[in-house]
Amino acid sequence: MKTLVIVTHPSIETSVINKRWVEELKKYPEKFTVHELTNVYPDGNIDVEKEQKLVESHGNLVLQFPIYWFNCPPLLKKWFDDVLAYGWAYGSNGGDKLKNRKVALGVSAGIKKEDYSKNGRYRYTLEQLLVPFETTFLYCNADYRSFFAFYGKENEPGGNEEEENESGASELEKSAQDYLNFVDNL
């Protein structure tokens, strides 16, 4: 059964990391369905029944997004609030649609990894910041499989621009391949 990757990025066309990950996933339509929430719901009005049926028609579920104010973009939060309803995602009367479903996150963090540490600038790890997502999926009896992250800015100033472009491009390609492997091996 195919993996559903729900991508929520407020500006995917200007993204580097998330856009590249989407391009890589779309090379394998037999394995992955890429569902871009911002494109499907530009007005923010989510068709709950359609989203629930989409999740039900797939095996694994991956939520891909940039870290946005140390959380997810608002549209993804709305998706959680609307789609993961009582009686569907949890609770009685059929609230088991995520039970044992492998679920993971793919996140891009514009901040360097060392800033996401106990002694770093923000004092918390990315793993700690993502605990509410893990807890949500545990509450729904899903099989939470952790997260894949890309840290840091894509082009840091300073040094030789040509070397930076080559280094950044190879880092971007490596992240795309590593992300694909992560999603493929849930």
MARBA-3410 file (N, C-alpha, C, O; in Angstrom, 1 decimal):
186
0.8,-1.2,0.0,0.0,0.0,0.0,0.9,1.2,0.0,1.9,1.3,0.7 ~ 0.5,2.3,-0.7,1.3,3.5,-0.9,1.3,4.3,0.4,0.5,4.2,1.3 ~ 2.4,5.1,0.5,2.6,6.0,1.6,2.0,7.4,1.2,2.3,7.9,0.2 ~ 1.2,7.9,2.1,0.7,9.3,1.9,1.6,10.3,2.6,1.9,10.2,3.8 ~ 2.1,11.2,1.8,3.0,12.3,2.4,2.2,13.6,2.3,1.9,14.1,1.2
1.8,14.1,3.4,1.0,15.4,3.5,2.0,16.5,3.7,2.7,16.6,4.7 ~ 2.2,17.3,2.7,3.1,18.4,2.7,2.4,19.7,3.0,1.4,20.0,2.4 ~ 2.8,20.4,4.0,2.2,21.7,4.4,3.4,22.7,4.4,4.2,22.7,5.4 ~ 3.4,23.6,3.4,4.4,24.6,3.4,3.7,25.9,2.9,3.1,25.9,1.9 ~ 3.9,27.0,3.7,3.2,28.2,3.3,3.6,28.8,2.0,2.9,29.6,1.4
4.8,28.4,1.5,5.3,29.0,0.2,6.3,27.9,-0.4,7.5,28.2,-0.6 ~ 5.7,26.8,-0.9,6.5,25.7,-1.4,7.3,26.2,-2.6,8.4,25.7,-2.9 ~ 6.8,27.1,-3.4,7.5,27.6,-4.6,8.8,28.3,-4.3,9.7,28.3,-5.2 ~ 8.9,28.9,-3.1,10.2,29.5,-2.8,11.0,28.6,-1.8,12.1,29.0,-1.5 ~ 10.5,27.5,-1.5,11.3,26.6,-0.6,12.4,25.9,-1.4,12.4,25.8,-2.6
13.5,25.6,-0.7,14.6,24.8,-1.3,14.5,23.4,-0.8,14.4,22.5,-1.7 ~ 14.5,23.2,0.5,14.5,21.8,1.0,13.2,21.1,0.8,13.2,20.0,0.1 ~ 12.1,21.6,1.2,10.8,20.9,1.1,10.5,20.7,-0.4,9.9,19.7,-0.8 ~ 10.7,21.7,-1.2,10.5,21.6,-2.7,11.3,20.5,-3.3,10.8,19.7,-4.0 ~ 12.6,20.4,-2.9,13.4,19.3,-3.4,12.9,17.9,-2.9,13.0,17.0,-3.7
12.5,17.8,-1.7,12.0,16.6,-1.1,10.8,16.1,-1.9,10.6,15.0,-2.3 ~ 9.9,17.1,-2.2,8.7,16.8,-3.0,9.0,16.3,-4.4,8.4,15.3,-4.8 ~ 10.0,17.0,-5.0,10.4,16.5,-6.3,10.9,15.1,-6.3,10.6,14.3,-7.2 ~ 11.7,14.8,-5.3,12.2,13.4,-5.2,11.1,12.4,-5.0,11.1,11.3,-5.6 ~ 10.2,12.7,-4.1,9.1,11.8,-3.8,8.2,11.5,-5.0,7.7,10.4,-5.3
8.0,12.6,-5.8,7.1,12.5,-7.0,7.7,11.7,-8.1,7.0,11.3,-9.1 ~ 9.0,11.3,-8.0,9.6,10.4,-9.0,9.1,9.0,-8.8,9.3,8.1,-9.7 ~ 8.4,8.7,-7.7,8.0,7.4,-7.4,6.5,7.3,-7.1,6.1,7.0,-6.0 ~ 5.7,7.7,-8.1,4.2,7.7,-7.8,3.6,6.4,-7.5,2.5,6.3,-6.9 ~ 4.3,5.3,-7.8,3.8,4.0,-7.4,4.0,3.7,-5.9,3.3,2.8,-5.4
4.9,4.5,-5.3,5.1,4.3,-3.8,4.5,5.3,-2.9,4.1,5.1,-1.8 ~ 4.5,6.6,-3.5,4.1,7.7,-2.6,3.0,8.6,-3.3,3.0,8.8,-4.5 ~ 2.1,9.0,-2.5,1.1,10.1,-2.9,1.5,11.3,-2.2,1.5,11.4,-0.9 ~ 1.9,12.4,-2.9,2.3,13.6,-2.3,1.0,14.5,-2.3,0.5,14.8,-3.4 ~ 0.6,14.9,-1.2,-0.6,15.7,-1.0,-0.3,17.1,-0.4,0.1,17.1,0.8
-0.3,18.1,-1.2,0.1,19.4,-0.8,-1.1,20.2,-0.3,-1.8,20.8,-1.1 ~ -1.2,20.3,1.0,-2.3,20.9,1.7,-2.5,22.4,1.2,-3.7,22.8,1.0 ~ -1.5,23.1,1.2,-1.6,24.6,0.8,-2.1,24.8,-0.6,-2.9,25.7,-0.8 ~ -1.8,23.9,-1.5,-2.3,24.0,-2.9,-3.8,23.5,-2.9,-4.6,24.1,-3.7 ~ -4.1,22.5,-2.2,-5.4,21.9,-2.2,-6.4,22.8,-1.5,-7.6,23.0,-1.9
-6.0,23.5,-0.4,-6.9,24.3,0.4,-6.3,25.7,0.6,-5.9,26.1,1.7 ~ -6.2,26.5,-0.5,-5.6,27.8,-0.3,-6.4,28.7,0.6,-5.9,29.7,1.1 ~ -7.7,28.4,0.7,-8.6,29.2,1.6,-8.6,28.7,3.0,-9.2,29.3,3.9 ~ -7.9,27.6,3.3,-7.9,27.0,4.6,-9.1,26.2,5.0,-9.2,25.7,6.1 ~ -10.0,26.0,4.1,-11.2,25.3,4.4,-11.0,23.8,4.0,-11.0,23.5,2.8
-10.8,23.0,5.0,-10.4,21.6,4.8,-11.6,20.7,4.6,-12.6,20.8,5.4 ~ -11.6,19.9,3.6,-12.7,18.9,3.4,-12.3,17.7,4.2,-11.6,16.8,3.8 ~ -12.9,17.6,5.4,-12.6,16.6,6.4,-12.8,15.2,5.9,-12.0,14.3,6.0 ~ -14.0,15.0,5.3,-14.3,13.6,4.8,-13.3,13.2,3.7,-12.9,12.0,3.7 ~ -13.0,14.1,2.8,-12.0,13.8,1.8,-10.7,13.4,2.4,-10.0,12.5,1.9
-10.2,14.2,3.3,-8.9,13.9,4.0,-8.9,12.6,4.7,-7.9,11.9,4.6 ~ -10.0,12.3,5.4,-10.1,11.1,6.1,-10.0,9.9,5.2,-9.4,8.9,5.4 ~ -10.8,10.0,4.1,-10.8,8.9,3.1,-9.4,8.7,2.4,-9.0,7.6,2.2 ~ -8.7,9.8,2.2,-7.4,9.8,1.7,-6.4,9.1,2.6,-5.6,8.2,2.2 ~ -6.5,9.4,3.9,-5.6,8.7,4.9,-6.0,7.2,4.9,-5.1,6.3,4.9
-7.3,6.9,4.9,-7.7,5.5,5.0,-7.3,4.7,3.7,-7.1,3.5,3.8 ~ -7.1,5.3,2.6,-6.8,4.6,1.4,-5.3,4.4,1.2,-4.8,3.9,0.2 ~ -4.5,4.8,2.2,-3.0,4.6,2.1,-2.6,3.8,3.3,-3.3,3.6,4.3 ~ -1.3,3.4,3.3,-0.7,2.6,4.4,-0.1,3.6,5.4,-0.8,4.0,6.3 ~ 1.1,3.9,5.2,1.9,4.8,6.1,1.5,6.2,5.8,1.0,6.6,4.8
1.7,7.1,6.8,1.4,8.5,6.8,2.7,9.3,7.2,3.2,9.0,8.3 ~ 3.1,10.2,6.4,4.2,11.1,6.7,3.7,12.6,6.6,3.0,12.9,5.6 ~ 4.0,13.4,7.6,3.6,14.8,7.6,4.9,15.5,7.4,5.9,15.4,8.2 ~ 5.0,16.3,6.3,6.2,17.0,5.9,5.9,18.5,6.0,5.0,19.0,5.5 ~ 6.8,19.2,6.7,6.6,20.7,6.9,7.9,21.4,7.4,8.8,20.7,8.0
8.0,22.7,7.2,9.0,23.4,7.9,8.7,23.8,9.3,7.5,24.0,9.6 ~ 9.7,23.8,10.2,9.4,24.2,11.5,9.0,25.7,11.4,9.8,26.5,10.9 ~ 7.9,26.0,12.0,7.3,27.4,11.8,7.0,27.9,13.2,6.0,27.5,13.8 ~ 7.8,28.8,13.7,7.7,29.3,15.1,7.7,28.1,16.1,6.9,28.1,17.0 ~ 8.6,27.2,15.9,8.9,26.1,16.7,7.7,25.2,16.8,7.4,24.5,17.8
6.9,25.1,15.7,5.7,24.3,15.6,5.5,24.0,14.1,6.5,24.1,13.3 ~ 4.3,23.6,13.8,4.0,23.3,12.4,3.3,24.6,11.8,2.8,25.4,12.6 ~ 3.2,24.7,10.5,2.4,25.8,9.9,0.9,25.7,10.3,0.4,24.6,10.6 ~ 0.3,26.8,10.4,-1.1,26.9,10.9,-2.1,25.9,10.2,-3.0,25.4,10.8 ~ -1.9,25.8,8.8,-2.8,24.9,8.1,-2.7,23.5,8.5,-3.7,22.7,8.6
-1.5,23.0,8.9,-1.4,21.7,9.4,-2.0,21.5,10.7,-2.6,20.5,11.0 ~ -1.9,22.5,11.6,-2.5,22.4,12.9,-4.0,22.4,12.7,-4.7,21.6,13.4 ~ -4.6,23.1,11.8,-6.0,23.0,11.5,-6.4,21.7,10.9,-7.4,21.1,11.3 ~ -5.5,21.1,10.1,-5.7,19.7,9.6,-5.8,18.8,10.8,-6.8,17.9,10.8 ~ -4.9,18.9,11.7,-5.0,18.0,12.9,-6.3,18.2,13.7,-7.0,17.2,14.0
-6.7,19.5,13.9,-7.9,19.8,14.7,-9.1,19.3,14.0,-10.0,18.8,14.6 ~ -9.2,19.4,12.7,-10.4,19.0,11.9,-10.4,17.5,11.6,-11.5,16.9,11.7 ~ -9.3,17.0,11.1,-9.3,15.6,10.5,-9.2,14.6,11.6,-9.9,13.5,11.5 ~ -8.4,14.8,12.6,-8.3,13.8,13.6,-9.4,13.9,14.7,-9.2,14.2,15.8 ~ -10.6,13.6,14.2,-11.8,13.8,15.0,-12.1,12.6,15.8,-11.7,11.5,15.6
-12.9,12.9,16.9,-13.4,11.8,17.8,-14.3,10.9,16.9,-15.1,11.4,16.1 ~ -14.1,9.6,17.1,-14.9,8.7,16.4,-14.3,8.3,15.0,-14.8,7.4,14.3 ~ -13.2,9.0,14.7,-12.4,8.6,13.5,-11.0,8.3,13.9,-10.5,7.1,13.7 ~ -10.3,9.2,14.5,-8.9,9.0,14.9,-8.7,8.4,16.3,-7.7,7.8,16.6 ~ -9.7,8.6,17.1,-9.7,8.2,18.5,-11.1,8.1,19.0,-12.0,8.5,18.4
-11.2,7.4,20.2,-12.5,7.3,20.8,-13.3,6.1,20.3,-12.8,5.3,19.6 ~ -14.6,6.1,20.7,-15.4,4.9,20.4,-16.1,5.2,19.0,-15.8,6.2,18.3 ~ -16.8,4.2,18.6,-17.6,4.3,17.3,-16.7,4.5,16.1,-16.9,5.4,15.3 ~ -15.7,3.6,16.0,-14.8,3.7,14.8,-13.6,4.6,14.9,-12.9,4.9,14.0 ~ -13.3,5.0,16.1,-12.1,5.9,16.3,-10.8,5.2,16.3,-10.0,5.4,17.2
-10.6,4.4,15.3,-9.4,3.6,15.2,-8.7,3.7,13.9,-7.9,2.8,13.5 ~ -8.9,4.7,13.1,-8.4,4.8,11.8,-6.9,5.0,11.7,-6.3,4.8,10.6 ~ -6.3,5.4,12.8,-4.8,5.5,12.8,-4.2,4.4,13.6,-2.9,4.3,13.7 ~ -5.0,3.5,14.1,-4.4,2.4,14.9,-3.4,1.6,14.2,-3.7,1.1,13.1 ~ -2.2,1.5,14.7,-1.1,0.7,14.2,-0.6,1.2,12.8,0.3,0.6,12.2
-1.1,2.3,12.4,-0.6,2.9,11.1,0.8,3.6,11.4,0.9,4.3,12.4 ~ 1.7,3.3,10.6,3.1,3.9,10.8,3.0,5.4,10.3,2.5,5.7,9.3 ~ 3.4,6.2,11.3,3.3,7.7,11.1,4.7,8.3,11.4,5.3,7.9,12.3 ~ 5.1,9.2,10.6,6.4,9.9,10.8,6.3,11.4,10.3,5.3,11.8,9.7 ~ 7.3,12.1,10.7,7.4,13.5,10.3,8.7,13.7,9.5,9.7,13.1,9.7
8.6,14.6,8.5,9.7,15.1,7.8,9.8,16.6,7.9,8.9,17.3,7.4 ~ 10.8,17.1,8.6,10.8,18.6,8.9,12.1,19.2,8.5,13.2,18.6,8.5 ~ 11.9,20.5,8.1,13.1,21.3,7.8,13.1,22.4,8.9,12.1,23.0,9.2 ~ 14.3,22.5,9.4,14.5,23.5,10.5,15.6,24.5,10.0,16.7,24.2,9.8 ~ 15.2,25.8,9.9,16.1,26.8,9.4,17.2,27.2,10.4,18.0,28.0,10.1
17.2,26.5,11.5,18.2,26.8,12.5,19.2,25.7,12.6,18.8,24.5,12.4 ~ 20.4,26.0,12.9,21.5,25.0,13.0,21.2,24.0,14.1,20.6,24.4,15.2 ~ 21.6,22.8,13.9,21.3,21.7,14.9,21.8,22.1,16.3,21.2,21.8,17.3 ~ 23.0,22.7,16.4,23.6,23.0,17.7,22.7,24.0,18.5,22.8,24.1,19.7 ~ 21.9,24.8,17.8,21.0,25.7,18.5,19.8,25.0,19.1,19.2,25.5,20.0
19.5,23.8,18.6,18.5,22.9,19.1,19.1,22.0,20.1,19.2,20.8,19.8 ~ 19.6,22.4,21.2,20.2,21.6,22.2,20.1,22.2,23.6,19.8,23.4,23.7 ~ 20.3,21.4,24.6,20.2,21.9,26.0,21.0,23.2,26.2,20.6,24.1,26.9 ~ 22.2,23.2,25.6,23.1,24.3,25.8,23.1,25.3,24.6,23.9,26.2,24.6 ~ 22.2,25.0,23.7,22.1,25.9,22.5,21.2,27.1,22.7,20.7,27.3,23.8
21.1,27.9,21.7,20.4,29.1,21.8,19.0,29.0,22.2,18.5,29.8,23.0 ~ 18.3,27.9,21.8,16.9,27.7,22.2,16.6,26.7,23.3,15.5,26.5,23.6 ~ 17.7,26.1,23.8,17.6,25.2,25.0,16.8,23.9,24.9,16.7,23.2,25.8 ~ 16.2,23.7,23.7,15.4,22.5,23.5,15.9,21.8,22.3,16.2,22.5,21.3 ~ 15.8,20.5,22.2,16.1,19.7,21.0,14.9,19.7,20.1,13.8,20.0,20.6
15.1,19.5,18.9,14.0,19.3,17.9,13.1,18.2,18.4,11.9,18.3,18.2 ~ 13.7,17.1,18.9,12.9,16.0,19.4,12.0,16.4,20.5,10.8,16.0,20.5 ~ 12.4,17.3,21.4,11.6,17.8,22.5,10.4,18.7,21.9,9.3,18.6,22.3 ~ 10.8,19.5,20.9,9.7,20.4,20.3,8.7,19.6,19.6,7.5,20.1,19.5 ~ 9.0,18.4,19.1,8.1,17.6,18.3,7.3,16.6,19.2,6.5,15.9,18.6
7.5,16.6,20.5,6.8,15.7,21.4,5.3,15.8,21.2,4.6,14.8,21.3 ~ 4.7,17.0,21.1,3.2,17.1,20.9,2.7,16.2,19.7,1.6,15.7,19.8 ~ 3.5,16.2,18.6,3.1,15.4,17.5,3.1,13.9,17.9,2.2,13.1,17.6 ~ 4.2,13.5,18.5,4.4,12.1,18.9,3.2,11.7,19.9,2.7,10.6,19.7 ~ 3.0,12.6,20.8,1.9,12.3,21.8,0.5,12.2,21.1,-0.3,11.3,21.5
0.3,13.1,20.2,-1.0,13.0,19.4,-1.1,11.6,18.7,-2.2,11.0,18.8 ~ -0.1,11.2,18.1,-0.2,9.9,17.4,-0.2,8.7,18.4,-0.9,7.7,18.1 ~ 0.4,8.8,19.5,0.3,7.8,20.5,-1.1,7.7,21.0,-1.7,6.7,21.3 ~ -1.7,8.9,21.2,-3.1,9.0,21.7,-4.1,8.3,20.7,-5.1,7.7,21.1 ~ -3.7,8.4,19.4,-4.6,7.8,18.4,-4.1,6.3,18.1,-4.6,5.7,17.2
-3.3,5.8,18.9,-2.8,4.4,18.8,-2.0,4.1,17.5,-2.0,3.0,17.0 ~ -1.5,5.2,16.9,-0.7,5.0,15.7,0.7,4.5,16.1,1.1,4.6,17.3 ~ 1.5,4.1,15.1,2.8,3.6,15.3,3.8,4.7,14.9,4.3,4.7,13.8 ~ 4.1,5.6,15.9,4.9,6.8,15.6,6.3,6.3,15.3,6.9,5.6,16.2 ~ 6.9,6.7,14.2,8.2,6.2,13.8,9.3,7.3,13.8,10.4,7.1,13.2
9.1,8.4,14.5,10.0,9.5,14.7,10.0,10.4,13.5,9.0,10.6,12.9 ~ 11.1,11.1,13.3,11.2,12.2,12.3,12.5,12.2,11.6,13.5,11.7,12.1 ~ 12.5,12.8,10.4,13.6,13.1,9.6,13.8,14.6,9.6,12.8,15.3,9.4 ~ 15.0,15.1,9.8,15.1,16.6,9.8,16.3,17.1,9.0,17.3,16.4,8.9 ~ 16.1,18.2,8.4,17.2,18.9,7.8,17.4,20.2,8.6,16.4,21.0,8.7
18.6,20.4,9.1,18.9,21.6,10.0,19.7,22.6,9.2,20.4,22.3,8.3 ~ 19.5,23.9,9.6,20.4,24.9,9.1,19.9,25.6,7.9,19.0,25.2,7.2 ~ 20.5,26.8,7.7,20.1,27.6,6.5,20.8,27.0,5.3,21.8,26.3,5.4 ~ 20.1,27.2,4.2,20.6,26.5,3.0,21.9,27.2,2.5,22.8,26.5,2.0 ~ 22.0,28.5,2.6,23.2,29.2,2.1,23.7,30.1,3.2,23.2,31.3,3.3
24.7,29.7,4.0,25.2,30.6,5.0,26.2,31.5,4.4,27.0,31.1,3.6 ~ 26.2,32.8,4.8,27.1,33.8,4.2,28.6,33.5,4.7,28.8,32.9,5.7 ~ 29.5,34.0,3.8,30.9,33.9,4.1,31.6,32.8,3.3,30.9,31.8,2.9 ~ 32.9,33.0,3.1,33.6,32.0,2.3,33.4,32.1,0.8,32.9,33.1,0.3 ~ 33.9,31.1,0.1,33.9,31.1,-1.3,32.5,30.7,-1.8,32.0,29.6,-1.5
31.9,31.6,-2.6,30.5,31.4,-3.1,30.4,30.1,-3.9,29.4,29.4,-3.8 ~ 31.3,29.9,-4.8,31.3,28.7,-5.7,31.3,27.4,-4.8,30.6,26.5,-5.1 ~ 32.3,27.4,-3.8,32.4,26.2,-3.0,31.1,26.0,-2.2,30.6,24.9,-2.0 ~ 30.5,27.1,-1.7,29.3,27.1,-0.9,28.1,26.5,-1.8,27.4,25.7,-1.3 ~ 28.0,26.9,-3.0,27.0,26.5,-3.9,27.1,25.0,-4.2,26.1,24.2,-4.1
28.4,24.5,-4.4,28.6,23.1,-4.6,28.3,22.3,-3.4,27.7,21.2,-3.4 ~ 28.8,22.8,-2.2,28.6,22.1,-0.9,27.1,22.1,-0.6,26.6,21.0,-0.2 ~ 26.4,23.2,-0.8,25.0,23.3,-0.5,24.2,22.4,-1.4,23.2,21.7,-1.0 ~ 24.6,22.3,-2.7,23.8,21.5,-3.7,24.0,20.0,-3.3,23.0,19.2,-3.3 ~ 25.2,19.6,-2.9,25.4,18.2,-2.6,24.7,17.9,-1.3,24.2,16.8,-1.1
24.7,18.8,-0.3,24.0,18.6,0.9,22.5,18.5,0.7,21.8,17.6,1.3 ~ 22.0,19.3,-0.2,20.6,19.2,-0.6,20.3,17.9,-1.2,19.2,17.2,-0.9 ~ 21.1,17.4,-2.2,20.9,16.1,-2.8,20.9,15.0,-1.8,20.2,14.0,-1.9 ~ 21.9,15.0,-0.9,22.1,14.0,0.1,20.8,14.0,1.0,20.3,12.9,1.3 ~ 20.3,15.1,1.4,19.1,15.2,2.2,17.9,14.6,1.5,17.1,13.9,2.1
17.8,14.9,0.2,16.7,14.3,-0.6,16.8,12.8,-0.6,15.7,12.1,-0.5 ~ 17.9,12.2,-0.9,18.1,10.8,-0.9,17.9,10.2,0.5,17.2,9.1,0.6 ~ 18.4,10.8,1.5,18.2,10.3,2.9,16.8,10.4,3.3,16.3,9.4,3.9 ~ 16.1,11.4,2.9,14.7,11.5,3.2,13.8,10.5,2.5,13.0,9.8,3.1 ~ 14.1,10.3,1.2,13.5,9.2,0.5,13.7,7.8,1.2,12.7,7.1,1.3
14.9,7.6,1.6,15.2,6.3,2.3,14.4,6.2,3.6,13.9,5.1,3.9 ~ 14.3,7.3,4.3,13.6,7.3,5.6,12.1,7.0,5.3,11.6,6.1,6.0 ~ 11.5,7.7,4.4,10.1,7.5,4.1,9.9,6.0,3.6,8.9,5.4,3.9 ~ 10.7,5.6,2.7,10.6,4.3,2.1,10.8,3.1,3.1,10.2,2.0,2.9 ~ 11.5,3.4,4.2,11.8,2.3,5.2,11.0,2.5,6.5,11.5,2.0,7.5
9.9,3.1,6.5,9.1,3.2,7.7,8.8,1.8,8.2,8.1,1.7,9.2
END
